[in-house]
């Protein structure tokens, strides 16, 4: 796998977690709205390009503890992908430096 492939996959992970956080925020904002269906985010692997987030309404009612747990998990996943992205970018910069020399 190339460095650009690694950074692309990490970026897709960050985008997926951003989508997930948006759904969580929507769930919290609408938790007391009558008839509101909680949004559930599922992550799907996409061959050679990372991960994709799909948001669907669910029949279950959300509760603050579930939303907080999901938010914490999304935050940690985003941070992990950001580290991978930064590492890939650093490796790319190092390779370009070697190539110039």
N, C-alpha and C positions, 0 to 999 in steps of 0.2 A: 504494500500500500504506500502511496506517495505521501509526502508531507502535506500537499494541498488537499489530498483525500482525507487525511486525519483532521485537518482544520475544518474542512467542509462538514464532516460528520459531527465534530464538536459544536459547530455553529448550528447545525440542525437540532442538536440536543438542547442548546440554549433557547432556540426558537420554540421548541416543543414545551419547555418548562415555562416560557413566557405565556404561551397559550393556556397552559394549565393554571397559572396564577390568575389570569383573567377570568377563567371559569370559577375559580374559588372566590374571587372578589365579587363576582356576580351572585354566587350562592349566598354569600354573607349579606350583601346589599338587599337581596330579595327574600331573605329567610322568613320574614313575617308577611309577605305578600300572599294573599289567598289564591290558591290554585297554581302557585309557582312550582314548577318541577325542577328539582335540583339538577345541575349539570354535572356530568361525570366525564372526565377526560381519560381516554385510553391512548396509550402509546403503541405505535406499530412500527416494527422494523421495516425499513425500505432498503432493498438490496443496493449496495454500493453507494448509498447516499445518506445513511444515518437513520433518523427516526422521524416519525410524523405524529402529531397530536390530533386526535379526533374528539370533538366535544359533542356529546349527546345528552338529551334530557333522560332522567332516570325516574323510576317510580318511587324510589326511597326518599325519605325526608332527611335533609342534612341536619347536623347538629354542630354547634361551635367546636366541640372537641375534634370531630372528624375533619372539619375545615382547617383547624389549626395544625393538626397532624399532617394533612396533605400539603399545607403551605410550607411547613418546615421541610418536608421531604423534597418539594419542588425547589426550595432555596438551596438545599444541599446538592441536589442534582445539577442545578444551574452552575453553582460554584465549581463542581467537579469538571463539568464540560468547559468552563472558562479556563481552568488550569491546563487542561489538555490543549485547548486552542492556543493559549500563550506559549506552551512548550513547543507546539508545532511551529508557531511563528518564530520563536527563538532558534529552533533548528534550521528553519529556512534561511534566516538571517546569517547563521553560522556557515551554512553551505555556500551562500552567495559570497561571503567574505573569503572563503577558501578558493572559490572559483576565480575571484578577482586577483588573488595573489598568485 
